[in-house]
Amino acid sequence: MNIEDAQLLLKCHAFTHDRIEHWKMENGFLGSLRPFRGELREGNFHEVMAALRTLSDELGRDQVNRELISSLWGIYHLARAWALEPEGMLRSNGLLSKKQIETIETWLNLISYAVMILLENGGGEEAFHGYREYVRSRVLPLKEELETLLPGKIQDEEIRGLYDQYRDHGGAAPSRLDEFEKKFGILLPEDFRAFYEQKDGSGYAFHILYPGEDAEEAAPFYLMSLAEMEDVKRYFCERDELLEEYYSPEEIAKLDRELKPYLFHRQWYPFASMAGGSLYLMLDLDPSEEGTYGQIISYIHDPDFVYYTADSFTSLLRESNRNLAQLEEIEY
């Protein structure tokens, strides 16, 4: 995400962009609240925070873009007026549950605190400290659930050996994750960072991720280390190639709407694979208008194509744990 992308996203989430037909104008942070369809879109909150991370330096300048401040203030003020004030349209009509009200208040507090600290040149570490704790509180329990599930699913001695190696794997230091981001000029999603701070990969062939609608359809993936991700990136998704170079318009029309029409893309970062197979899970850092920054997509070989998998690493892990719980055993 570059500065221009971040500013455009904030305009859409604030419902101030001049492209009224942009998907996020209706489904972004403010658009999804009016009219409210019963479900909060957490991906919108994370995308706003990713935009803030991208714009950290911009907000620390002596002169700050007026439209940028307008977007941020609009998100904060209107969401609070609609959802948190007792006379606001959502609360007064009983459209929000108590939990939803608490969630929106948490989101707005984290957004406003980050903006305040960045405007004061207080630094990104302080500005996003609360946000990172919020993310950890959601992804780390899923990691603990995974650690609880794994031992009971191992029936093969060879896999038991892989599990023993997995248990010895440490996490990546924050400085190592910063180094990865700087090398590729990207911002990793915070939930991905939080997980990798605890576990830097799972080891080749020790499959810990099982995405899919149910356990029977779930494909197994092992988690790459950051070093393995760097290595794979040298030869896979190191270039941009559009689907139109390989497929007809009718075939391209089958592409999930959250993805841009690429077969290979520099802004896709493989982080998991099936041992011995050409299947990858990837971070999508350049989604379509209907996608979310940091969403998870999959690449399937023969025939080669890409598919939307989950709106975030957290959602992927939640889905995977559900499927793993239903499996009898982990297979090589």
Long-range contacts (C-beta under 8 A, 24 or more apart in sequence): 1-50, 1-51, 1-54, 1-186, 1-187, 1-285, 1-286, 1-293, 2-54, 3-54, 3-55, 3-58, 5-51, 5-54, 6-50, 6-51, 6-52, 6-54, 6-55, 7-51, 7-55, 7-65, 7-67, 7-68, 7-71, 9-47, 9-48, 9-51, 9-293, 10-48, 10-51, 10-55, 10-68, 10-71, 10-72, 10-75, 11-67, 11-71, 13-44, 13-47, 13-48, 13-51, 13-71, 13-75, 14-70, 14-71, 14-72, 14-74, 14-75, 14-78, 15-74, 15-78, 16-67, 16-70, 16-71, 16-74, 22-289, 23-289, 23-290, 24-289, 24-290, 27-290, 29-75, 29-79, 30-74, 30-75, 30-78, 30-79, 33-79, 33-82, 33-83, 33-90, 34-82, 34-89, 36-90, 36-95, 36-96, 38-95, 40-100, 40-103, 40-104, 42-312, 43-292, 43-295, 43-311, 43-312, 44-292, 45-107, 45-111, 46-189, 46-190, 46-191, 46-292, 46-293, 46-294, 46-312, 47-292, 47-293, 47-294, 48-75, 48-111, 49-110, 49-111, 49-114, 49-128, 49-131, 49-190, 50-187, 50-189, 50-293, 50-294, 52-111, 52-114, 52-115, 52-118, 52-127, 52-128, 53-124, 53-128, 53-187, 54-187, 55-118, 56-118, 56-124, 56-127, 59-115, 59-118, 59-119, 60-118, 60-119, 60-121, 64-119, 72-111, 72-115, 75-111, 76-108, 76-111, 76-112, 76-115, 79-104, 79-107, 79-108, 80-108, 84-108, 106-134, 110-134, 128-190, 131-190, 132-190, 132-193, 132-194, 135-190, 135-191, 135-194, 135-314, 136-194, 138-191, 138-314, 139-191, 139-194, 139-195, 139-313, 139-314, 139-317, 140-194, 140-195, 140-198, 142-314, 142-317, 142-318, 142-321, 143-195, 143-198, 143-199, 143-317, 145-321, 146-208, 146-317, 146-320, 146-321, 146-324, 149-321, 149-324, 149-325, 150-208, 150-324, 150-330, 153-324, 153-327, 153-328, 153-329, 153-330, 154-329, 154-330, 155-329, 156-329, 156-330, 156-331, 156-332, 158-332, 159-206, 159-330, 159-331, 159-332, 162-203, 162-205, 162-206, 163-206, 165-203, 165-206, 166-202, 166-203, 166-206, 166-208, 169-199, 169-200, 169-201, 169-202, 169-203, 170-199, 170-200, 171-196, 171-197, 171-198, 171-199, 171-200, 172-196, 172-197, 172-200, 172-225, 172-226, 173-197, 176-200, 176-226, 177-226, 180-226, 180-229, 180-230, 183-230, 184-233, 184-269, 186-267, 186-269, 186-285, 187-285, 188-283, 188-294, 189-283, 189-293, 189-294, 189-312, 189-313, 191-294, 191-312, 191-313, 191-314, 192-271, 192-283, 192-294, 192-313, 195-313, 195-317, 196-226, 199-223, 200-225, 200-226, 201-225, 201-226, 201-228, 204-275, 205-275, 205-276, 205-332, 206-330, 207-274, 207-275, 207-330, 207-331, 207-332, 208-320, 208-324, 209-272, 209-281, 209-316, 209-317, 209-320, 210-320, 210-323, 210-324, 210-327, 211-281, 211-296, 211-298, 211-309, 211-310, 211-316, 211-319, 211-320, 211-323, 212-319, 212-323, 214-323, 214-326, 215-322, 215-323, 215-324, 215-326, 215-327, 218-320, 218-323, 218-324, 218-327, 219-274, 219-279, 220-274, 220-330, 220-331, 221-272, 221-273, 221-274, 221-279, 221-281, 222-272, 222-273, 222-274, 222-275, 223-271, 223-272, 224-270, 224-271, 224-272, 224-273, 229-269, 229-270, 229-271, 232-270, 232-273, 232-280, 233-269, 233-270, 236-264, 236-270, 236-280, 237-264, 237-265, 237-266, 237-268, 237-269, 237-270, 237-282, 238-264, 238-266, 239-264, 239-266, 240-264, 240-265, 240-266, 241-265, 246-304, 255-306, 256-307, 256-308, 257-288, 257-290, 257-291, 257-308, 258-284, 258-287, 258-288, 258-290, 258-291, 258-292, 258-295, 258-297, 258-308, 259-284, 259-287, 259-288, 259-291, 259-297, 259-306, 259-307, 259-308, 260-286, 260-287, 260-288, 260-291, 262-306, 263-304, 263-305, 263-306, 268-297, 268-299, 270-299, 275-332, 277-301, 278-302, 281-309, 281-316, 283-313
